[in-house]
């Protein structure tokens, strides 16, 4: 009986000793069952939040990119409209330039024959005219010929030069002039003053005023004048040089008012 009692006592004691540990183990087990899913849930949420934060950053970045692309798109559309206008303007300008080129070619084709004809007439005029200012006039013709033949000179410039030469020749008819030059008179070369009366006549007077002459365009030579014309021609020369007042003079061509 005593042994049985002892055994029961030992069982009770062991039970009392083990029960707390069993309870602790059970409690720990139950706590772990609760905390583990909670930890996993927290970790999952943290991970999800990180993903959300990452996605939000990406969304903000994409939104900024989208807005920038919209701005660039508007700029490109504006540039496109501007280029369309420029293309239209350039097309109109090209058409205008093409028309001008055609007009220039047409004018060149029409003007060059006129310029050549005017030059030939001018050359014939000077060749058959009274021989006043021979060197100056022939030099002008030579320069004019070079300009007409030059491929790098515009038709407008050639036209301007030919008209300028014609104007100079025309002006000779409205002016008087005195200059010194040697002439051949009666097979003798003499130095004297030449009086040009417009394009009408040329008169010559030796420096010593001993002889006078006029140029015959028909005979293409100088013809001696009677000495009675020496004072008259001398007076005409003085008037042309503005050394005496203008008056009517009985020159061989008639009564001429020297201005």
C-alpha positions as CSV (number, residue, x, y, z in Angstrom):
1,X,0.0,0.0,0.0
2,X,2.8,2.3,0.9
3,X,4.5,1.6,-2.5
4,X,1.3,2.3,-4.3
5,X,0.9,5.5,-2.5
6,X,4.4,6.5,-3.3
7,X,3.9,5.8,-7.0
8,X,0.7,7.8,-7.0
9,X,2.5,10.6,-5.2
10,X,5.3,10.5,-7.8
11,X,2.9,10.6,-10.6
12,X,1.1,13.6,-9.1
13,X,4.4,15.4,-8.5
14,X,5.6,14.7,-12.0
15,X,2.3,15.8,-13.3
16,X,2.5,19.0,-11.4
17,X,6.0,19.6,-12.7
18,X,5.2,18.8,-16.3
19,X,1.9,20.5,-16.6
20,X,3.4,24.1,-16.4
21,X,5.9,23.2,-19.1
22,X,3.1,21.6,-21.2
23,X,1.1,24.8,-20.8
24,X,4.1,26.9,-21.6
25,X,4.8,24.8,-24.7
26,X,1.1,24.9,-25.7
27,X,1.0,28.7,-25.2
28,X,4.2,29.2,-27.2
29,X,2.8,26.9,-29.9
30,X,-0.5,28.9,-30.0
31,X,1.4,32.2,-29.9
32,X,3.6,31.1,-32.8
33,X,0.5,30.0,-34.7
34,X,-0.9,33.5,-34.3
35,X,2.3,35.6,-34.7
36,X,3.8,33.8,-37.7
37,X,0.8,34.6,-40.0
38,X,0.8,38.1,-38.6
39,X,4.5,38.5,-39.4
40,X,4.0,37.1,-42.8
41,X,1.0,39.5,-43.3
42,X,3.1,42.4,-42.2
43,X,6.0,41.4,-44.4
44,X,3.6,41.0,-47.3
45,X,2.1,44.4,-46.7
46,X,5.5,46.0,-46.3
47,X,6.5,44.3,-49.6
48,X,3.3,45.5,-51.2
49,X,3.8,49.0,-49.9
50,X,7.3,49.0,-51.3
51,X,5.9,47.9,-54.6
52,X,3.2,50.5,-54.4
53,X,5.8,53.2,-53.6
54,X,7.9,51.9,-56.6
55,X,4.9,52.0,-58.8
56,X,3.9,55.5,-57.6
57,X,7.4,56.7,-58.4
58,X,7.2,55.1,-61.8
59,X,3.7,56.6,-62.3
60,X,5.0,60.1,-61.5
61,X,7.9,59.6,-63.8
62,X,5.7,58.3,-66.6
63,X,3.2,61.2,-66.0
64,X,6.1,63.7,-66.2
65,X,7.3,62.0,-69.4
66,X,3.8,62.1,-70.8
67,X,3.4,65.7,-70.0
68,X,6.8,66.5,-71.6
69,X,5.8,64.5,-74.7
70,X,2.6,66.5,-74.9
71,X,4.5,69.8,-74.7
72,X,7.0,68.5,-77.4
73,X,4.1,67.3,-79.5
74,X,2.5,70.8,-79.3
75,X,5.9,72.3,-80.3
76,X,6.3,69.9,-83.1
77,X,2.8,70.7,-84.4
78,X,3.6,74.4,-84.2
79,X,6.8,73.8,-86.1
80,X,4.9,71.7,-88.6
81,X,2.5,74.5,-89.3
82,X,5.4,77.0,-89.6
83,X,7.2,74.7,-92.0
84,X,4.0,74.3,-94.0
85,X,3.8,78.1,-94.3
86,X,7.5,78.3,-95.1
87,X,7.1,75.7,-97.7
88,X,4.2,77.6,-99.2
89,X,6.1,80.8,-99.1
90,X,9.2,79.1,-100.6
91,X,7.1,77.6,-103.3
92,X,5.6,81.0,-104.2
93,X,9.1,82.5,-104.1
94,X,10.5,79.8,-106.4
95,X,7.6,80.4,-108.8
96,X,8.3,84.1,-108.7
97,X,12.1,83.6,-109.3
98,X,11.3,81.2,-112.1
99,X,9.1,83.8,-113.7
100,X,11.8,86.4,-113.3
101,X,14.3,84.0,-114.8
102,X,12.0,83.5,-117.8
103,X,11.5,87.3,-118.1
104,X,15.3,87.8,-117.8
105,X,15.9,85.3,-120.6
106,X,13.2,86.9,-122.8
107,X,14.6,90.4,-122.1
108,X,18.1,89.2,-122.9
109,X,16.9,87.7,-126.1
110,X,15.1,90.9,-127.0
111,X,17.7,93.4,-125.7
112,X,20.9,92.0,-127.1
113,X,19.9,92.6,-130.7
114,X,19.0,96.2,-129.8
115,X,22.3,96.7,-128.0
116,X,24.3,95.3,-130.9
117,X,22.4,97.4,-133.4
118,X,22.9,100.5,-131.3
119,X,26.6,99.8,-131.0
120,X,26.9,99.4,-134.8
121,X,25.1,102.7,-135.4
122,X,27.2,104.4,-132.8
123,X,30.4,103.0,-134.4
124,X,29.3,104.2,-137.9
125,X,28.4,107.6,-136.5
126,X,31.8,108.1,-135.0
127,X,33.7,106.7,-138.0
128,X,31.8,109.0,-140.4
129,X,31.6,112.0,-138.2
130,X,33.8,115.0,-137.9
131,X,37.1,113.9,-136.2
132,X,36.7,115.7,-132.9
133,X,37.9,114.1,-129.7
134,X,39.0,111.1,-131.8
135,X,41.0,109.3,-129.1
136,X,38.3,109.8,-126.4
137,X,35.4,108.6,-128.6
138,X,37.3,105.6,-130.0
139,X,38.4,104.6,-126.5
140,X,34.8,104.8,-125.3
141,X,33.8,102.5,-128.2
142,X,36.5,100.0,-127.4
143,X,35.5,99.8,-123.7
144,X,31.9,99.5,-124.8
145,X,32.7,96.6,-127.1
146,X,34.4,94.8,-124.2
147,X,31.4,95.3,-121.9
148,X,29.0,94.0,-124.6
149,X,31.1,90.9,-125.2
150,X,31.7,90.2,-121.5
151,X,29.7,87.2,-120.2
152,X,29.9,88.3,-116.6
153,X,28.2,91.7,-117.3
154,X,24.4,91.7,-117.0
155,X,22.2,92.8,-119.9
156,X,21.0,95.7,-117.8
157,X,24.5,97.0,-117.3
158,X,25.3,96.6,-121.0
159,X,22.1,98.5,-121.9
160,X,23.0,101.2,-119.4
161,X,26.5,101.6,-120.9
162,X,25.2,101.8,-124.5
163,X,22.6,104.4,-123.5
164,X,25.3,106.3,-121.6
165,X,27.5,106.4,-124.7
166,X,24.6,107.5,-126.9
167,X,23.8,110.3,-124.4
168,X,27.4,111.5,-124.5
169,X,27.3,111.6,-128.3
170,X,24.0,113.4,-128.2
171,X,25.3,116.0,-125.8
172,X,28.1,116.9,-128.2
173,X,25.3,118.5,-130.3
174,X,24.4,120.9,-127.5
175,X,27.8,122.1,-126.5
176,X,30.8,124.0,-127.8
177,X,34.4,123.1,-127.0
178,X,38.0,124.3,-127.6
179,X,41.0,122.0,-127.5
180,X,44.4,121.8,-129.0
181,X,45.3,119.3,-131.6
182,X,47.5,118.8,-134.7
183,X,45.8,118.7,-138.1
184,X,46.9,118.2,-141.7
185,X,46.2,121.3,-143.7
186,X,47.4,121.6,-147.3
187,X,49.7,118.6,-146.7
188,X,51.3,120.4,-143.7
189,X,50.8,119.3,-140.1
190,X,49.9,122.3,-137.9
191,X,49.2,122.7,-134.2
192,X,46.4,124.9,-133.3
193,X,43.1,125.4,-131.5
194,X,40.0,123.4,-132.7
195,X,36.6,125.0,-132.1
196,X,33.8,122.5,-132.0
197,X,30.4,124.0,-132.7
198,X,28.0,121.3,-131.5
199,X,28.0,118.6,-134.1
200,X,27.6,121.1,-136.9
201,X,31.1,122.2,-137.6
202,X,34.8,122.1,-136.6
203,X,37.0,125.1,-137.1
204,X,40.8,125.3,-136.8
205,X,43.0,128.3,-136.0
206,X,46.8,128.2,-135.8
207,X,48.4,129.3,-132.5
208,X,49.8,132.3,-134.2
209,X,46.4,133.1,-135.7
210,X,47.8,133.2,-139.2
211,X,45.6,130.5,-140.8
212,X,42.1,129.2,-140.3
213,X,40.3,126.1,-141.7
214,X,37.1,124.1,-141.3
215,X,36.6,120.3,-141.5
216,X,34.7,119.0,-144.5
217,X,32.8,115.8,-143.6
218,X,32.1,115.1,-147.2
219,X,35.7,115.4,-148.3
220,X,37.0,114.1,-144.9
221,X,39.7,116.7,-144.7
222,X,40.5,120.2,-143.4
223,X,39.8,123.0,-145.9
224,X,41.6,126.3,-145.6
225,X,39.4,129.4,-145.0
226,X,40.0,132.9,-146.3
227,X,41.9,135.0,-143.8
228,X,38.8,137.2,-143.3
229,X,37.4,134.4,-141.1
230,X,40.4,134.4,-138.8
231,X,39.1,137.2,-136.5
232,X,35.6,135.6,-136.4
233,X,37.0,132.2,-135.5
234,X,39.3,133.7,-132.9
235,X,36.3,135.5,-131.4
236,X,34.3,132.2,-131.4
237,X,37.2,130.5,-129.5
238,X,37.3,133.3,-127.0
239,X,33.5,133.0,-126.4
240,X,33.8,129.2,-126.0
241,X,36.5,129.8,-123.4
242,X,34.3,132.4,-121.8
243,X,36.8,135.1,-122.2
244,X,34.3,137.5,-124.0
245,X,30.6,137.9,-124.1
246,X,28.5,135.8,-126.4
247,X,27.4,137.4,-129.7
248,X,26.3,136.4,-133.2
249,X,29.1,135.6,-135.5
250,X,29.2,135.3,-139.3
251,X,30.8,131.8,-139.5
252,X,30.9,129.9,-142.8
253,X,27.9,127.9,-141.8
254,X,25.8,131.0,-141.4
255,X,24.8,133.2,-138.5
256,X,25.4,131.1,-135.4
257,X,24.7,132.0,-131.8
258,X,27.6,130.7,-129.9
259,X,26.6,129.8,-126.3
